[in-house]
Amino acid sequence: MSVIAEQLEWLAEKSAGMKCEWLVILKSKKKRKHWLQLTGFTMAGTYPHKEEPAEVLAKAGIEVPPMLYASTWEPKKFCSYGHNGQDMPPVIAFVEDYVQKVLGLTVEEKHWKVKPTTIEDHMKKYAG
């Protein structure tokens, strides 16, 4: 099982009943500037391109499942997607494809630093 599948399944379990209290931050050990942030309902990550995500995903042969929707993005910085938190296999496949085909990284756990935390604790870290 990939680190992506493992973490998204854990988050889906923690987010049952539409609660979104946990997030997982994954930082690449290989490409230090590449990261992912996953919750039971969102995926955000490094976006190293200037073209719109839909264009880059299409060129990479990545299909966006119907339960995923583009949320926000900034060229050469990040992009994020929301989902319903229900049908996880297509979400997992999308995120794995994104990591491999857009970021050029592996989904093996040994290549990632994994940090689960509560959203509340994460927000405290950035509060002024």
C-alpha positions in Angstrom: 0.0 0.0 0.0 1.3 3.5 -0.9 1.9 6.2 1.7 -0.9 8.1 0.0 -3.4 5.3 0.2 -2.5 4.6 3.8 -2.9 8.3 4.9 -6.1 9.0 2.9 -7.7 5.8 4.3 -6.7 6.8 7.8 -8.1 10.3 7.3 -11.4 9.0 5.8 -11.8 6.9 9.0 -11.0 9.9 11.2 -13.4 12.1 9.1 -16.4 9.8 9.3 -19.6 11.7 10.1 -18.3 14.8 8.2 -15.9 15.8 10.9 -12.6 17.2 9.6 -10.3 17.5 12.6 -7.1 15.8 11.3 -4.6 16.5 8.5 -1.5 14.9 7.3 1.5 16.8 6.0 3.8 14.9 3.7 7.2 16.3 2.8 9.4 14.8 0.1 12.8 13.6 1.3 14.1 13.7 -2.3 12.8 17.1 -3.5 12.7 19.2 -0.3 10.4 21.9 -1.7 7.6 19.3 -2.6 4.9 18.7 -0.1 1.3 17.5 0.2 -1.4 18.3 2.8 -4.3 15.9 3.1 -7.5 16.0 5.0 -10.6 13.8 4.9 -12.0 16.3 2.3 -9.1 18.1 0.6 -5.7 17.6 -1.1 -3.2 20.4 -1.6 0.3 20.2 -2.8 3.3 21.7 -4.5 2.4 22.8 -8.1 5.6 23.3 -10.1 4.0 24.5 -13.3 2.8 27.8 -14.7 0.0 26.3 -16.9 -3.5 25.7 -15.5 -3.7 22.4 -13.6 -6.4 21.0 -15.9 -4.0 21.4 -18.9 -1.0 19.8 -17.0 -3.2 16.9 -15.8 -4.5 16.3 -19.3 -1.0 16.2 -20.8 0.0 13.8 -18.0 -2.9 11.5 -18.8 -4.5 12.1 -15.4 -8.3 11.9 -15.2 -10.0 14.0 -12.5 -12.6 11.8 -10.9 -16.1 13.4 -10.7 -16.1 13.7 -6.9 -13.0 15.9 -7.1 -13.1 19.6 -7.8 -10.3 22.2 -8.3 -10.3 24.6 -5.4 -7.4 27.0 -5.7 -4.1 27.2 -7.4 -1.1 29.6 -7.9 1.4 29.0 -10.7 4.7 27.6 -9.6 3.4 27.4 -6.0 0.4 25.1 -5.1 -2.9 23.7 -6.2 -5.7 22.2 -4.1 -8.7 20.0 -4.7 -11.7 19.2 -2.6 -13.7 15.9 -2.5 -16.6 14.4 -0.8 -14.6 12.2 1.6 -16.8 9.2 0.6 -15.5 7.4 -2.4 -11.8 7.2 -1.6 -10.3 4.7 -4.2 -10.6 7.3 -7.1 -9.2 10.0 -4.8 -6.3 7.9 -3.8 -5.6 7.0 -7.5 -5.7 10.7 -8.4 -3.3 11.8 -5.7 -0.9 8.9 -6.5 -1.0 9.9 -10.2 -0.4 13.6 -9.2 2.6 12.7 -7.1 4.1 10.4 -9.7 3.3 12.3 -12.9 3.1 15.9 -11.9 5.7 16.0 -9.1 7.9 13.2 -10.5 8.1 11.4 -7.1 7.4 8.0 -5.8 4.5 7.1 -3.4 6.7 4.8 -1.3 6.6 5.8 2.4 10.4 5.7 2.8 10.6 8.8 0.5 8.3 10.9 2.6 8.3 12.6 6.0 4.7 12.0 7.3 3.3 14.2 10.0 -0.3 13.7 11.2 -1.7 16.5 13.3 -5.0 18.1 14.3 -6.1 21.0 12.2 -6.4 23.0 15.4 -2.8 22.4 16.4 -1.7 23.1 12.8 -3.5 26.4 12.9 -2.1 27.4 16.3 1.4 27.1 14.8 0.6 29.8 12.2 -1.6 32.0 14.4 -0.1 35.5 15.2 
